[in-house]
Structure formats: C-alpha cells, structure tokens
Amino acid sequence: MSGEIKVNQAEAQKGIQEMSDAVQALQKQLGETMDGNTDIRMSDLYNEIKEEYENLLGQFITLFQDNIAATETAVQELIELDRTIGDKIALK
C-alpha cells in the first residue's frame, strides 16, 4: 500500500452527478392544500403537516446542494494540488 492518494476525476464527477440527480428527483410538494370546512380539524392538521414537510424538505435540499458544491470544490482542489505536486516533483 502506497501513501499516494489517487483521485479518479471521472468517478468523482459521476458521484456528484448522481447526487445532483437525486436532489432534482425529490418531490418538493406533498400535495394540494386541503380546503374545507373550518370546523374540520383534520384539514387544518393536514395543512400544518404539509407546510412543515415542505419547509423541512426545502432545508434538506439546500443542505444537500451545499454538500454537493463542497464536494465539487474539494475534488477540484485535490486535482489541482495533485497537478501542482506532480509538476514540482518533475522539476527536481
């Protein structure tokens, strides 16, 4: 086992694309808001749950997108670092 870290850019990009596709596939809305008689507690409760679900899902999607961006940045930085170190080694 060597001490070398190898970054497979194609595999990293494939994983990042799969994460991006998964975020896009998430359904952001639970359904229509339930209108009805204001005396029906069930419709009020459904609407509250729906709103909370959509808020939590929105927060999750934002966090997931932030993680995808951070992953892309980290992969790019590793590739650039690898290139820089390789160039310095070649110059010696």
Backbone torsions as a table, in degrees:
resi	resn	phi	psi	omega
1	MET	NA	127.4	-179.7
2	SER	-94.2	166.0	178.0
3	GLY	-86.2	5.1	-176.6
4	GLU	-80.1	136.6	174.7
5	ILE	-100.9	124.1	-179.0
6	LYS	-110.1	128.5	177.8
7	VAL	-107.1	116.8	175.5
8	ASN	-90.0	101.3	-173.4
9	GLN	-62.1	-39.0	-179.1
10	ALA	-63.7	-44.1	179.0
11	GLU	-66.1	-39.8	178.8
12	ALA	-63.8	-45.2	179.3
13	GLN	-64.3	-37.2	178.2
14	LYS	-63.3	-44.7	178.5
15	GLY	-63.2	-41.8	178.7
16	ILE	-63.4	-42.3	179.2
17	GLN	-64.7	-39.2	177.9
18	GLU	-64.0	-39.4	176.8
19	MET	-65.0	-42.7	178.9
20	SER	-62.1	-42.4	178.5
21	ASP	-63.6	-38.2	179.3
22	ALA	-64.0	-39.7	178.3
23	VAL	-64.6	-42.7	-179.4
24	GLN	-64.4	-29.9	-177.2
25	ALA	-78.4	-16.4	-179.4
26	LEU	-64.1	134.8	178.6
27	GLN	-84.2	122.6	-173.3
28	LYS	-84.2	-23.4	-178.5
29	GLN	-118.0	141.1	-179.5
30	LEU	-78.2	-34.2	-178.6
31	GLY	163.1	-168.3	179.7
32	GLU	-75.5	150.8	172.7
33	THR	-68.2	138.2	-176.6
34	MET	-88.7	112.4	175.0
35	ASP	-92.1	150.2	178.4
36	GLY	175.5	-166.9	179.6
37	ASN	-62.4	130.9	-178.3
38	THR	-67.1	-12.6	177.4
39	ASP	-83.3	-10.2	-178.2
40	ILE	-87.3	106.7	-177.6
41	ARG	-65.5	-30.8	-177.7
42	MET	-61.7	-41.2	-179.8
43	SER	-67.1	-37.0	177.2
44	ASP	-65.0	-44.4	-179.3
45	LEU	-65.0	-43.0	177.1
46	TYR	-57.9	-46.8	-178.9
47	ASN	-63.9	-36.3	177.1
48	GLU	-66.3	-45.1	179.3
49	ILE	-63.6	-43.3	178.9
50	LYS	-59.1	-46.5	-179.7
51	GLU	-63.6	-43.0	179.3
52	GLU	-65.0	-41.9	177.5
53	TYR	-58.9	-48.1	-178.4
54	GLU	-64.7	-36.8	176.9
55	ASN	-65.8	-46.4	179.9
56	LEU	-64.4	-41.9	178.9
57	LEU	-64.0	-39.9	176.8
58	GLY	-61.6	-41.4	177.5
59	GLN	-65.3	-40.9	179.2
60	PHE	-63.2	-44.9	-179.7
61	ILE	-61.7	-42.3	178.3
62	THR	-61.5	-46.3	178.9
63	LEU	-62.2	-43.0	-179.4
64	PHE	-64.0	-42.1	178.3
65	GLN	-65.5	-37.3	175.7
66	ASP	-62.4	-40.3	179.2
67	ASN	-67.3	-37.4	177.0
68	ILE	-63.3	-45.2	179.6
69	ALA	-62.9	-41.6	179.2
70	ALA	-65.2	-37.6	178.0
71	THR	-65.2	-45.0	177.7
72	GLU	-58.9	-44.1	179.6
73	THR	-63.3	-44.5	-179.4
74	ALA	-63.2	-42.6	179.0
75	VAL	-63.3	-45.3	180.0
76	GLN	-62.6	-41.2	179.1
77	GLU	-64.8	-39.5	177.5
78	LEU	-64.8	-40.2	179.0
79	ILE	-64.7	-44.7	179.0
80	GLU	-65.2	-40.5	177.6
81	LEU	-63.5	-43.5	178.5
82	ASP	-60.4	-43.1	179.5
83	ARG	-64.2	-44.2	-179.4
84	THR	-63.0	-46.1	179.7
85	ILE	-64.4	-41.6	177.9
86	GLY	-60.5	-40.4	178.3
87	ASP	-65.4	-40.1	-179.5
88	LYS	-68.1	-37.3	178.4
89	ILE	-67.3	-40.7	-179.3
90	ALA	-65.4	-29.2	-178.8
91	LEU	-75.0	-22.4	-176.0
92	LYS	-77.1	NA	NA
